[in-house]
Amino acid sequence: MPSKQRTTLIFTEVLCLFLSLGDVARAFSTQRTLYEILGAPPTATRQELHNNYRILAKKTHPDAIKTAKTNVKKDEFAEISQAWSVLSDPQDRMKYDLSLRASEFNVLFERELVDKFEQENFSAKNGKAFFIDPPIPHNQARNDPFYRDASRDRFMRDEFQNNRQESPRSPSTQEHFKESILNVAEELVCAITKQLPLDPVIADDGCLYERDAIEEYIEDNIRNLRSPVTDEPMRDHLLPSNQAKNTIRVLIDSGAVPESICGAWRKKLEVENFVDSQIERAEDGDVEAMKTLADYYYFGKKPVEIDYAEAYKWCKRAADLGDATALAGVATHYAKGMGVEQNALLAIAAITEGISLGSSAATCNAGLWFYYGRHGFPKDTRKGLYFLRKIVEGSCTIDDLSEKYREIALEIVRGGGVN
């Protein structure tokens, strides 16, 4: 897909997502924004909004008004209260702010379609506008405002669908959309890491942060906790924000966000794509992919969480196909009871087969478990040293042992087997 068309499609998806996040704001929609109702700019802190709310509430509260215009004041008080109820909540305020941005995009989008409609369907003649190719039932209705508005609405709906699929925008509009996406992305950047957060949370100051970064900041400044953004006092309350996380992901996919603020996200997506590709290959019978997945799940390599059952599943599938390293892994699962019920006999069976195939990992595990008498294996120093010497002598045909365990084997053998 051409880059312009792809950006248009991504922008539409971003717009739809923002609109879905704006339910709270639309529920309280008026001709003025909620910030205008409270007489504060969108950059105002929560304390500034609260101060304005208290001043306005005192002026418009029904109990404080005894004039003929009481009903009007009641309406004003309800409007002010509704504005404060949204903007005082960090989660709702973020949703509302995003919906304001989406509204700006929507106005631009609609204006562009109306202009195009006018250009394609109307022409000036004798000071009057008329349809060149009118989609109305008879000629007498050409100048009827009702038919003109209905036709325009149909045109805008069809044009919106066409733009999602194939129609590129003009270069100037295209650049404006890219700039708008970038502006939204910059508003979601964590003030501490200067990056789009991987695990976004909303702090008590209403700002978005990377969870690890703000938790470390709170821990270091708990005695006198102040906002990293506003320098106002704040509590240590944090709220997760899945909506922001989903928005950030769509923004990253748009390709309009610079590397300077999305480096961590790009690395994360690269790893996720790698894991997805490994799963697909493993399902097709690729043994190396199975072992890679087992390794990721066993050690909890990002973005995968530790899951010993999944690690055992992929390791066992590779072992069933005769892979020596996977057999050593299966023996570890059985010996330690990780992801599967502990069973020393099955562990011995798996590790014996791994040793027979030349796995140095299986050989080292057998040596250590016998030497120390671990994981249900009987303590047998002589037998343990026998296997560990094979590691030191390099007699195993498959080198699948980490340097750490190779050094451990060497230290035991050089020490003469004293434990």
C-alpha positions in Angstrom: 0.0 0.0 0.0 1.5 3.5 -0.9 2.7 5.4 2.2 0.1 8.2 1.7 -2.8 5.8 1.6 -1.4 3.9 4.5 -1.1 7.1 6.6 -4.6 8.1 5.7 -5.9 4.7 6.8 -3.9 4.8 10.0 -5.1 8.3 10.8 -8.7 7.2 10.3 -8.2 4.4 12.8 -6.6 6.8 15.2 -9.5 9.2 14.8 -12.0 6.4 15.4 -10.1 5.3 18.5 -10.0 8.9 19.9 -13.7 9.3 19.2 -14.4 6.0 21.2 -12.4 7.5 24.1 -14.4 10.6 24.1 -17.7 9.1 25.4 -17.3 10.9 28.7 -16.6 14.3 27.2 -19.5 14.0 24.7 -21.9 13.1 27.5 -21.2 16.6 28.9 -20.9 18.4 25.6 -21.9 22.0 25.3 -21.1 24.9 23.1 -18.1 25.6 25.3 -15.4 23.2 26.4 -15.3 22.0 30.0 -12.2 24.1 30.5 -14.0 27.2 29.2 -16.9 26.5 31.6 -14.4 26.5 34.5 -12.5 29.5 33.1 -9.2 27.7 32.8 -6.8 26.7 30.0 -6.4 23.0 29.1 -2.9 23.2 30.6 -4.3 24.1 34.1 -3.3 21.9 37.0 -5.9 20.1 39.1 -5.5 22.6 41.9 -6.1 25.5 39.5 -9.2 23.8 38.2 -10.4 23.2 41.7 -9.9 26.8 42.8 -11.9 28.1 39.8 -14.6 25.5 40.5 -15.0 26.6 44.1 -15.2 30.3 43.1 -17.8 29.6 40.4 -19.8 27.2 42.6 -20.2 29.8 45.3 -21.4 32.4 42.8 -24.0 30.1 41.1 -25.1 27.8 43.9 -29.0 28.0 44.2 -28.8 28.5 48.0 -26.8 31.6 47.5 -29.1 33.1 44.9 -32.4 34.8 45.7 -33.3 36.5 42.5 -35.8 36.0 39.7 -33.1 34.3 37.6 -32.7 31.4 40.0 -33.4 28.7 37.4 -30.7 30.1 35.1 -28.2 30.0 38.0 -29.2 26.4 38.7 -28.4 25.4 35.2 -25.1 27.2 35.4 -24.3 25.4 38.7 -25.1 22.0 37.2 -22.9 22.8 34.2 -20.0 23.8 36.4 -20.4 20.7 38.6 -20.5 18.4 35.6 -17.3 20.0 34.2 -15.5 19.6 37.5 -16.7 15.9 37.9 -14.9 15.1 34.6 -11.8 17.2 34.9 -11.2 16.3 38.5 -10.8 12.6 37.6 -7.4 11.9 35.9 -8.7 9.1 33.8 -11.8 11.0 32.6 -9.7 14.1 32.0 -7.3 12.3 29.7 -10.2 10.8 27.8 -11.8 14.2 27.4 -8.5 15.8 26.3 -8.2 13.1 23.6 -11.7 13.7 22.5 -11.1 17.4 22.1 -8.1 16.6 19.9 -10.4 14.2 17.9 -13.0 16.9 17.5 -10.4 19.2 16.0 -9.4 16.4 13.5 -13.1 15.8 12.7 -13.7 19.4 11.9 -10.8 19.5 9.5 -11.9 16.2 7.9 -15.4 17.4 7.4 -14.3 20.8 6.0 -12.1 19.1 3.5 -15.0 16.9 2.3 -17.4 19.8 2.1 -14.9 21.8 0.0 -14.4 18.9 -2.3 -18.2 18.3 -2.6 -18.7 22.0 -3.5 -15.9 21.8 -6.1 -17.2 18.6 -7.8 -20.9 19.2 -7.6 -21.5 22.9 -7.8 -20.6 25.7 -10.3 -21.2 29.4 -10.2 -23.7 30.5 -12.9 -25.7 33.8 -12.8 -24.8 34.2 -9.1 -26.4 30.9 -8.2 -25.0 27.5 -7.3 -26.4 24.4 -9.0 -25.6 20.7 -9.4 -23.5 19.7 -12.3 -24.6 16.1 -11.8 -27.4 16.2 -9.3 -28.2 13.0 -7.4 -31.9 14.2 -6.9 -35.1 12.9 -8.5 -36.0 16.0 -10.6 -34.5 19.2 -11.9 -36.7 21.5 -10.0 -35.1 20.5 -6.7 -31.6 21.4 -7.7 -31.5 24.6 -5.6 -33.5 23.2 -2.7 -31.4 23.5 0.4 -32.8 20.2 1.8 -31.7 18.2 -1.2 -28.3 20.0 -1.3 -27.7 19.1 2.3 -28.9 15.5 1.9 -26.7 15.0 -1.2 -23.7 16.5 0.6 -24.2 14.1 3.5 -24.3 11.1 1.2 -21.2 12.4 -0.6 -19.3 12.8 2.7 -20.3 9.4 3.9 -19.2 7.8 0.6 -16.0 9.9 0.4 -15.1 8.9 4.0 -15.3 5.2 3.0 -13.3 5.8 -0.2 -10.6 7.6 1.8 -10.3 4.6 4.1 -9.7 2.3 1.2 -7.9 4.0 -1.6 -8.1 7.8 -2.1 -4.9 9.7 -1.2 -5.2 13.1 0.3 -3.6 16.3 -0.9 0.0 16.8 0.2 -0.8 19.7 2.4 -3.6 17.8 4.2 -1.5 14.8 4.4 1.3 16.7 6.2 -1.3 18.3 8.5 -2.6 14.9 9.6 1.0 13.7 10.2 1.6 16.8 12.3 -1.6 16.2 14.2 -0.6 12.6 15.0 2.8 13.8 16.1 1.1 16.4 18.4 -1.0 13.7 20.0 2.0 11.5 20.5 4.0 14.2 22.2 1.2 14.8 24.6 1.4 11.2 25.7 5.2 11.2 26.3 6.4 10.4 29.8 7.9 13.5 31.4 10.6 11.3 33.1 11.7 9.0 30.4 10.9 11.4 27.5 9.5 8.3 25.7 6.0 7.0 24.9 5.3 4.7 27.9 5.2 1.0 27.4 3.1 0.6 30.6 1.3 3.9 30.9 -0.2 5.0 34.2 -1.9 8.2 35.3 -0.5 9.8 38.4 -2.4 11.9 40.9 -1.3 15.1 39.0 -3.3 13.8 36.0 -0.3 13.2 33.8 0.8 10.1 32.0 4.0 8.3 33.0 5.9 5.1 32.4 5.0 2.9 35.4 8.5 1.9 36.4 9.8 5.4 36.1 7.1 7.1 38.2 7.2 4.3 40.8 11.0 4.9 41.2 10.4 8.7 41.3 7.7 8.2 44.0 10.0 6.0 46.0 12.9 8.4 45.9 10.7 11.5 46.8 8.0 10.0 49.0 8.8 12.3 52.0 8.1 15.4 49.9 6.2 14.1 46.8 5.6 16.7 44.1 4.6 16.3 40.5 7.5 16.0 38.0 5.4 18.2 35.6 3.7 20.8 37.7 5.8 20.7 40.9 2.6 20.7 42.8 2.1 18.3 45.8 0.6 15.0 44.8 -0.3 11.6 46.3 1.3 8.3 45.3 -1.9 7.0 43.6 -1.4 5.5 40.1 -4.1 4.4 37.7 -3.4 2.0 34.8 -4.5 3.3 31.4 -5.1 0.7 28.8 -6.8 3.3 26.5 -3.6 5.3 26.4 -1.6 2.1 25.7 -3.9 1.2 22.8 -3.7 4.7 21.4 0.1 4.7 21.6 0.3 1.4 19.7 -1.9 2.8 16.9 0.2 6.0 16.7 3.4 3.9 16.5 1.9 1.8 13.7 1.2 5.1 11.7 4.9 5.5 11.1 4.6 9.3 11.8 6.1 9.2 15.3 9.9 9.9 15.5 12.4 7.4 16.9 13.4 9.9 19.6 10.2 9.3 21.5 9.3 5.7 20.5 12.5 3.8 20.6 11.5 1.6 23.4 8.1 0.8 21.7 9.8 -0.1 18.4 12.1 -2.5 20.2 9.1 -4.0 22.0 7.2 -4.4 18.7 10.2 -6.0 17.1 10.4 -8.6 19.8 6.7 -9.2 19.7 6.9 -9.7 16.0 9.8 -12.1 16.5 7.9 -14.1 19.1 4.8 -14.3 16.8 7.0 -15.5 13.9 8.6 -18.1 16.2 5.1 -19.4 17.3 4.1 -19.7 13.6 7.3 -21.5 12.7 6.9 -23.8 15.8 3.4 -24.7 14.9 4.7 -25.7 11.5 7.2 -28.1 13.1 10.4 -26.0 13.4 12.4 -27.5 16.3 14.6 -24.5 16.7 11.6 -22.2 17.0 10.1 -24.6 19.6 13.4 -24.3 21.7 13.4 -20.6 21.3 9.9 -20.3 22.7 10.7 -22.7 25.5 13.6 -20.4 26.4 11.5 -17.3 26.3 8.8 -18.7 28.5 11.2 -20.4 31.0 13.2 -17.2 31.7 10.4 -14.7 31.0 12.2 -12.8 28.3 10.2 -9.8 27.2 7.5 -9.4 26.1 6.8 -12.9 27.3 6.0 -13.5 31.0 7.4 -16.5 32.8 5.2 -19.5 32.1 6.7 -22.9 32.9 3.8 -24.8 31.5 4.2 -23.2 28.1 8.0 -23.7 28.4 7.5 -27.4 29.1 5.0 -27.7 26.3 7.4 -26.4 23.6 10.4 -28.2 25.1 8.5 -31.5 25.1 7.4 -31.1 21.5 11.0 -30.5 20.4 12.2 -33.4 22.6 9.6 -35.7 21.0 11.2 -34.9 17.7 14.5 -36.2 19.0 16.3 -32.9 19.9 19.1 -33.5 22.5 19.0 -30.0 24.0 15.2 -30.2 24.4 15.6 -33.5 26.2 17.9 -31.9 28.7 15.2 -29.2 29.1 12.5 -31.7 29.6 14.6 -33.5 32.2 14.9 -30.1 34.1 11.2 -29.7 34.1 10.5 -33.2 35.4 13.4 -32.9 38.0 12.2 -29.5 39.4 8.5 -30.0 38.8 8.2 -26.8 36.8 5.2 -26.7 34.5 4.7 -30.4 35.0 4.4 -32.7 38.0 7.8 -33.6 39.5 8.9 -37.1 38.5 12.5 -38.2 39.1 12.2 -41.3 37.0 11.0 -39.4 33.9 13.8 -36.9 34.5 16.4 -39.7 34.5 14.9 -41.2 31.4 15.0 -37.9 29.5 18.4 -36.9 30.6 19.8 -40.4 29.8 18.5 -40.0 26.2 19.9 -36.5 26.0 23.4 -37.8 27.1 23.3 -40.6 24.6 22.7 -38.0 21.8 25.7 -36.0 23.0 24.1 -33.1 24.8 26.6 -31.3 27.1 23.7 -29.6 28.9 22.1 -33.0 29.7 25.6 -34.3 30.8 26.3 -31.4 33.1 22.8 -31.6 34.6 23.2 -35.3 35.4 26.7 -34.6 36.9 25.4 -31.8 39.2 22.3 -33.6 40.3 24.1 -36.8 41.2 27.0 -34.9 42.7 24.8 -32.8 45.1 21.9 -35.3 45.3 19.3 -32.8 44.0 15.8 -33.0 42.5 15.1 -36.5 43.6 18.4 -37.9 42.3 20.4 -40.1 44.7 23.6 -38.4 45.9 26.5 -40.2 44.2 29.7 -38.1 44.1 31.6 -40.7 41.9 28.9 -40.8 39.3 28.5 -37.0 39.4 32.2 -36.5 38.7 32.1 -39.0 35.9 29.6 -36.8 34.0 31.3 -33.5 34.9 34.7 -34.7 33.6 33.0 -35.3 30.2 32.3 -31.6 30.2 35.8 -30.6 31.1 37.3 -33.0 28.6 35.0 -31.8 25.9 33.8 -35.3 24.9 30.2 -34.2 24.3 29.3 -33.8 20.6 26.7 -31.1 21.1 27.9 -27.9 22.7 24.6 -26.5 24.2 25.9 -25.6 27.7 26.3 -22.1 29.0 29.7 -20.8 30.0 28.5 -20.4 33.6 27.8 -24.1 34.1 31.0 -25.0 32.2 33.0 -23.0 34.8 31.1 -24.7 37.6 31.9 -28.2 36.3 35.5 -27.2 35.9 35.7 -25.9 39.4 34.3 -29.1 40.9 36.5 -31.3 38.9 39.7 -29.3 39.7 38.7 -29.4 43.4 38.9 -33.1 43.3 35.3 -33.7 44.0 35.3 -32.2 47.5 31.8 -30.9 48.4 
